[in-house]
């Protein structure tokens, strides 16, 4: 007999060799009907896998992230089967699950392929799914695997086999299709009830621009037709909210090929939005005891060699800048932390000086591949709301929790109410990509987990996601469309103080190393703005709106009164414009609505005669006539409520 421990802590005994599906059946047939795979001691396996020893077991369904990934990876195999049936001779690269759905890289030879063929493939996939073919796993000797794909004349699978050891190779077969795959897979194709091919693109084999360009087909599947309908609705809504589209319409930012790919140009309205965000955080940081600093956009190559960034990222960064002095090299700044370490070193530090909190809105540069650039979410030049806290070891947990408070304050003020935390730790086995002593890592990891627990944060642990110099706490925010974004990060670092030989004099009059906490509530300001645009659909809270109001005179007779109104609004730090165009008032109102201006102030004969203003609010309509002071009080109260900055 073996003991199976479930996620809720319950333990049951079963015969050795029991499968997750048999475990599910022992609980209920309803559960078994929904099991897609299982996690056995942190490894996702087929539901038919025999469990030979005591284990922790989680039965995975569509409601679990790993369950969805297994479902979509199995769907990729189903799509491959459909493609092979419809286009004999197709060669296959890889077909992984992705965040939403899956793709398969294929080589169709001389055949043309486009979106007009999507429906045919979708229908074939559903036809095959209804056959309820089992996904059958079979260990295969390397020589047999090579012979199989040589007969199929599939050079891509043969190349993948080159890197695999004999004894570790498995095939999966469903219906008439067999693929090289380590799995796992869902029990059978009948779980797949709805299919949608989403797009087609070119993709170089193994990401190498010198290799052949394959056809990459993106698709998604669901266990219920209704879920596909809901997903497609969200896709359309996402297109409507796309920050690239709204950024252009609202005149927030632009890109220029002459300036360079991935280097955004902030237009006047976007700059106002950006400055409002920066000033909001600056005020919060001053209250939290941070000191502002400014560092250069470049640094000596030696600075990043010392920090370890050059060894880790140098090949993927902008290449060194050579000066007229022989041997002198500079880099565009990829990180702010090495500069802040040098600021720490400008004078001797005592234990009484700590914690030292240095904050900077520092622009950094990283050479992203052109194919990976995407609006503001993936750029080559971006600004981080970066801060580094230098503290004593006994201060780490307290400082870490204060940073958590700051991150939560930012999220609340900006309307991100649904979030979770991810504790990102080292890989359990592969330690080569990390620097530093094990005992320092263990202390840092323990401090993060304890802080998250004491703050009552809902969190998950992800191994292998730590930075090369330390573990971190990442905040995952869910937006209005239910999408998850990584926003805000806090990292504990024992390594950079060591590499930069940072010291402080302790109460024992001896030299000690400080601990460094890296912190960025926004993360990349560009990426944060992109997510904010899409979360709000461009309907920013009043305090952030580039144009908070539009003063709309009914005709040119009331322009002087409109100008006077606007001057008084400016004195109260309310921003906007006077619409002097020779247009009817209905057109002015409509244009202000399209531009997502929160308040419209309409002035005409009655308003001028009585010293009043008529107010319209976006989304609410007419609020009636009132004095300007009354309107300003309404606006100021809304701003204070939204920013919690009273």
BAKENU-876416 format. One record per residue (C-alpha): residue in one letter; x, y, z. Coordinates in steps of 0.02 Angstrom, whole numbers, plus 50000, padded with zeros to 5 digits. Layout:
AXYZ/...
***
This chain:
X500005000050000/X500545017949968/X499965034450043/X499265048049930/X499255065550006/X498035077849928/X498235096949919/X497035099350066/X498145088250175/X497005072950173/X497895056250154/X497195040350077/X497975023150052/X497985014249884/X498814999149806/X500515002749731/X500335006049545/X498695015549562/X498425028849427/X497795046749455/X496225042249357/X495885027649474/X496165039249622/X494895051349547/X493625037249521/X493825032249703/X493255049749751/X491845052149625/X491405048249445/X491015066649418/X492795071449466/X493525057649356/X492555064249205/X493455080849224/X495225075149261/X496425080049121/X498095075749202/X498895075349375/X500325083049470/X501305069849563/X502635076949679/X502705093049575/X502835083849407/X501355084649287/X500975067249218/X499645058049118/X498105052849216/X498565034849170/X500295035449251/X500605022149384/X501085029049555/X502285016949638/X502705025649803/X502015037949931/X501665054349842/X500815071249848/X499495071249711/X498455085149635/X497125080149509/X497145093049370/X495575099349282/X495185113449162/X495145125149313/X497015122549345/X498375131449247/X499315115049219/X497685106849166/X497395120049033/X499195118448970/X498995099648954/X497335102048864/X498095114348741/X499675104148710/X498565089248670/X497565100548555/X499165104848462/X499375086248425/X497565085648366/X497885100348249/X499425091548182/X498385076048147/X497115086648052/X498495095247953/X499315078747907/X497645071947848/X497255087447744/X499015091147682/X499985074647666/X501865077047676/X501775091047805/X503325091747915/X503195096648097/X504305106848212/X503665110148388/X501905112848455/X501885119448633/X500495126448740/X500625145148771/X499745157048889/X498125156448789/X498045141548674/X499465134048574/X500395134448410/X501255122248294/X502705126348179/X502505116948015/X503335115747846/X502075113947705/X503395113747568/X502765123347417/X500955123947476/X500175140847510/X499295143247676/X498185157247742/X496695161247851/X495465155747716/X495965137847759/X495625139647946/X493815133347937/X494315117347848/X495595113347983/X494405117648125/X493075106048054/X494335092048033/X494945094148212/X493165092948280/X492835077648172/X494395069248243/X493995074848421/X492295066348412/X493175049648383/X493765050548565/X495475043448522/X496595039848671/X498285048448688/X499425033348704/X501185035048772/X502555023348713/X504415022948758/X505465021448599/X507285016948570/X508245031148489/X508675020548337/X506845016248310/X506325034348331/X507615039748201/X507025026148081/X505215031848102/X505555050048059/X506785045547921/X505375035847839/X504245051147859/X505645062047790/X505415074447934/X507095082947962/X506435093748103/X505995079048215/X507655070848170/X508575086448227/X507615086548391/X508095068348417/X509945072748405/X509885081048575/X508965066948663/X509745052348755/X509265034548717/X508075028548851/X507245045648875/X506255045948712/X504365043848705/X503065044448567/X501245049148589/X499935042648469/X498125047748449/X497105041548302/X498225040948149/X499535053248212/X501135049448307/X502285062948375/X503925064148468/X503405070848639/X503785069348823/X501965073548868/X500915073848968/X499245073248877/X497395072648916/X496595055248918/X495725056548749/X495225068848612/X493375069248661/X493735082448793/X494015095048650/X492315102348605/X492705118948520/X494125124948409/X494685141548339/X496215144948232/X496755162648275/X498185167948162/X499615162348053/X501385169348054/X503145165347999/X504385158248124/X506195153548096/X506615135748147/X507305136148324/X507255155248320/X508765156148206/X508595169148068/X509835159247963/X508695143847964/X507145140447861/X505585150447898/X504155139147948/X502285142447958/X501685145148136/X499825142248164/X499075149148324/X497465141648390/X496435138948547/X495225125548606/X493975123648747/X492995109648831/X491365119448804/X490745129448655/X490135143348771/X491905146248835/X492525149048657/X491145161848629/X491645171048787/X493485170548737/X493125177448563/X492105191548642/X493575195748754/X494735195448603/X493665208448516/X493605218748675/X495505217348688/X495655224048510/X494555238748557/X495635241948710/X497315238948624/X498505251948695/X499325254248525/X497655258948448/X497085269948593/X498815277648613/X498685284148435/X496865289648448/X497155298748614/X498825305948555/X499835298548698/X501375291248613/X502105286948443/X503535277448363/X504685282848223/X505795271748116/X507015286048103/X507165286948293/X507295268048304/X506245252648336/X505645250548514/X506035268448564/X504395277248608/X504085295748583/X502975302848720/X501765315948650/X501155330648757/X499615321648824/X500575305648858/X501925315548945/X500625323349061/X499955305949102/X501705299549133/X502195314449242/X500615312349346/X501085294249381/X502865299049425/X502325313249541/X501055301949625/X502405289249668/X503685302749712/X502515309649846/X502225292149915/X504105288749916/X504495304850009/X503245299850143/X504065282650151/X505805289850178/X506585288150005/X507905300049940/X507855304449754/X509415302049648/X509845303849464/X511145293549371/X511825294449192/X511085285349043/X512765276849013/X514085268849121/X515815261649103/X515815243649043/X516815239449200/X515325244649308/X514245230849232/X515675218249233/X515795221049421/X513915219249446/X513845203349341/X512585210449218/X513825210649075/X514225192149093/X512375187849102/X511645199848973/X513095207848879/X512845197948719/X511005202848713/X511265221248755/X511695236248649/X513515234248605/X514865244648693/X515145262848647/X516975265848604/X517725283048641/X519265291048559/X520295284948708/X520965267748668/X520185253948771/X518835265148847/X517095257548832/X515385262748892/X513685254048889/X511955261148877/X511295258349052/X510385241449061/X510085242649250/X510045256349382/X510645245849529/X512535246549493/X512455265649489/X511535265849655/X512875254649731/X514165267649683/X513095281349763/X513095271149924/X514995270949919/X515255289849906/X515535290750095/X515735279050244/X514105272350315/X513645268150494/X512315256250556/X511395271950611/X511285277750429/X510315262350378/X509125259250299/X509655270550155/X508265271350024/X508785278149852/X507445280849719/X507585285449536/X506495285849382/X507935279349279/X507865275749093/X508735259649042/X509105251648874/X509035233348822/X509195226548647/X507595216548620/X507455206948456/X506405216548330/X505135202348318/X504825203348506/X504445221948511/X502615225848548/X501965243448576/X502445249548749/X502435232248827/X504085227048747/X505275241248703/X507135244548695/X507145260248802/X506065261448957/X505975270049125/X505945260349287/X505245267349449/X506785259949527/X507325260749708/X508635251649809/X508585249949996/X510235246650084/X509895239550256/X510585228950397/X510145210350396/X509005212950546/X508025226150448/X507655215650293/X505955208850340/X505285225450405/X505895234850250/X505205221350136/X503475222750215/X503515241750198/X503825239650012/X502355227550000/X501285241250080/X501885253749950/X501505241949805/X499755238549871/X499455257249892/X499915260049709/X498775245949650/X497305252449751/X497495270349688/X497565264449507/X496095252549514/X497005235849512/X495995226549642/X496285208449588/X498065202449609/X499105188249676/X500935186749721/X502255175049653/X503765170349758/X505125167449629/X506505156049693/X508025147249622/X507875131649517/X507885116549632/X509305107849540/X510115119549411/X511085132249514/X512365137349381/X511425152949325/X511415160449501/X512815169149594/X513195169349780/X513235157949930/X511855145549969/X511645152150146/X511325169850082/X510035163449959/X509175153450094/X509065168650208/X508385179450067/X507085166450015/X506515164050195/X506325182950220/X505225184650065/X504095170150111/X503915176050291/X503505193950236/X502185187850113/X501395176950247/X501385190650379/X500535202550255/X499245189250214/X499645189650029/X498925175849920/X500495168849839/X501185154249741/X502995148149737/X503845146649567/X505545138449559/X506805144249429/X506055161749413/X507265171049528/X508445184349464/X510245178549447/X510735188149603/X509235184949717/X507455178749744/X505995190349718/X504155193549749/X503205197449588/X501455204449588/X500255197049460/X498795208749423/X497175203749338/X496465217149224/X494675221249170/X494745207449038/X495355194349161/X497125194249091/X498585192349210/X500065204249203/X501655204649305/X501715221949384/X502855226949524/X504315217149592/X505325216449754/X506995207449764/X508165203149907/X509995203649858/X511525198349958/X512625197549802/X512845215249734/X513405222249904/X514735208549901/X515275211949722/X515375230849753/X516185228549924/X514865238950012/X515105241050198/X514435249350353/X515165250950527/X514105241350652/X513755244950834/X515205233250872/X516355245150776/X516675231350648/X516375231750460/X514815222850395/X513955220250226/X512255228250199/X510835218950114/X510065226649959/X508195226749918/X507745230749737/X506005237849715/X504915244049570/X503015245549600/X502675250649419/X504095240349347/X504315247849174/X503335264149165/X503015260948980/X502305243749011/X501295250049159/X500505263749052/X500085250948916/X499195239849042/X498335254849121/X497685260448951/X496985243148915/X496275240649090/X495335257249084/X495015257148895/X495775274548898/X494505280849026/X495805286249152/X495365291549329/X495135310349340/X496795313749425/X497745304949284/X496775311049132/X497865321849018/X496325332548982/X495235332449137/X493955344149063/X493415353248906/X492605370448913/X491335371248771/X490635388448725/X489005386948628/X489585400548508/X490975413248488/X489945425848589/X490405416348747/X492245413548712/X492845426948834/X491775419348972/X492435402048927/X494245408348934/X493945416349103/X493195400049169/X494695390149107/X495955401949188/X495105399649356/X495135380649332/X496995381149293/X497315390549455/X496605375249545/X497745363549447/X496335356749338/X496905353849158/X496035353648991/X495625365248848/X494355377548777/X493555371448616/X493545387148508/X493055378248347/X491605384948244/X490585369148271/X488865365548343/X488855361348528/X488265343548493/X489825340348388/X490955347648523/X490155336448655/X490315321048545/X492145324648506/X492535327048692/X491685310448729/X492705301648594/X494285309348668/X493745302148837/X493735318948926/X492955316049099/X492045332749118/X491265344648991/X490885362449047/X489595370448934/X489355389348934/X488065399548843/X486895414248869/X486075408049030/X487725402549109/X488585418949068/X487115429449131/X486995420049296/X488855416549322/X488595397849313/X489215382849214/X488275367549147/X489175351249180/X489155334949085/X490115319849148/X490705306049033/X489645290749059/X488375299849168/X487715313749058/X487025330549117/X487405335149299/X486495351949286/X487005369949316/X488095375449462/X489365388249514/X491145385549458/X491685383949640/X490415369949664/X491085360749512/X492895362849568/X492425355749738/X491665340349653/X493215337949545/X494435340149689/X493475328049799/X493495314849662/X495365317149639/X495685315449825/X494615299749837/X495485291549691/X497255295349747/X496925293049934/X498045308249949/X497135319450073/
***
